[in-house]
Amino acid sequence: MQGTSLLIFAVFALVLAGMYLSIRRSWFSPMLTAAVGIGLSIILMVLVSLAQNNLPIQAVIVGVLLGGVFSGITLVAAWYFHSQELQANYPNTEEAYQSDETPS
C-alpha cells in the first residue's frame, strides 16, 4: 500500500470507529450516523482504490462493495451492543410483576 492510500485508509478506519462510538454512546441520531458513515466509507474506499492506480470503474465497484460491507458490519455490531446495554438497564418486567404479587 502506498503512502497516500495508507493515509486515506487510516481516515477510513477512523470513520468506522466514529460510527461505532456514535451509535454506542448515542452522540447523534442513528439514522444520521449510518447515512453519513456509509457515504464517507464508500467515498474513502473509492479514493483508496484510485490511489492504488486502479481503473475508475474498478475503484467505484471496490468502494461501494468494501465501503458498504465494512460500514454494515460496524453498524450491526454497534447496534447489537447498544441494544444489549439498553436491555441491561431496564428490569425484567415479568420478574417485577411476580415480586409485586401477594401470595393467595
C-alpha positions in Angstrom: 0.0 0.0 0.0 1.4 3.4 -1.0 1.7 6.4 1.4 -1.4 8.2 0.1 -3.6 5.1 0.1 -2.4 4.2 3.5 -3.3 7.7 4.8 -6.8 7.5 3.3 -7.3 4.0 4.7 -6.4 5.3 8.2 -9.1 8.0 7.7 -11.5 5.2 6.7 -10.7 3.3 9.9 -11.4 6.5 11.9 -14.7 6.9 10.2 -15.7 3.3 11.1 -14.6 3.9 14.7 -16.5 7.2 14.8 -19.7 5.4 13.6 -19.3 2.7 16.2 -18.8 5.2 19.0 -21.6 7.4 17.8 -24.1 4.6 17.9 -22.9 3.1 21.2 -22.8 6.4 23.0 -25.9 7.9 21.3 -24.0 11.0 20.2 -26.1 11.6 17.1 -29.2 10.1 15.6 -28.6 6.5 14.4 -30.0 7.2 11.0 -27.8 10.3 10.6 -24.8 8.4 11.8 -25.5 5.5 9.4 -26.1 7.7 6.4 -23.0 9.9 6.9 -20.8 7.0 7.9 -21.8 4.8 4.9 -21.4 7.6 2.5 -18.0 8.6 3.8 -16.8 5.0 3.9 -17.7 4.4 0.3 -16.1 7.7 -0.8 -12.9 6.9 1.1 -12.7 3.3 -0.3 -13.0 4.7 -3.8 -10.2 7.1 -3.0 -8.0 4.3 -1.6 -8.6 2.3 -4.8 -7.8 5.3 -7.0 -4.7 6.0 -5.0 -3.5 2.4 -5.9 -3.8 3.3 -9.6 -6.9 1.2 -10.3 -9.3 2.0 -13.1 -12.2 4.3 -12.1 -14.9 1.7 -12.7 -12.9 -0.8 -10.5 -12.5 1.9 -7.8 -16.2 2.6 -7.7 -17.1 -1.1 -7.5 -14.5 -1.7 -4.8 -15.6 1.4 -2.9 -19.3 0.5 -2.9 -18.7 -3.1 -2.0 -16.0 -2.8 0.6 -17.2 0.5 2.0 -20.7 -0.7 2.3 -19.8 -4.1 3.8 -17.4 -2.7 6.4 -19.9 0.0 7.3 -22.7 -2.5 7.6 -20.7 -4.8 9.8 -19.7 -1.9 12.0 -23.3 -0.6 12.3 -24.7 -4.1 13.1 -22.1 -4.6 15.8 -22.6 -1.2 17.4 -26.4 -1.5 17.3 -26.3 -5.0 18.8 -24.1 -3.9 21.7 -26.1 -0.7 22.2 -29.4 -2.8 22.3 -27.9 -5.2 24.8 -26.8 -2.3 27.0 -30.2 -0.8 26.9 -31.8 -4.1 27.9 -29.5 -4.5 30.8 -30.5 -1.0 32.1 -34.2 -2.0 32.3 -35.5 -4.5 34.8 -37.2 -7.6 33.6 -40.9 -6.7 33.7 -42.0 -10.3 34.2 -39.9 -10.6 37.4 -41.0 -7.2 38.6 -44.7 -8.2 38.3 -44.1 -11.5 40.1 -42.3 -9.8 43.0 -45.3 -7.4 43.5 -47.9 -10.1 43.7 -49.0 -11.2 47.1 -49.5 -14.9 47.8 -53.1 -16.1 47.6 
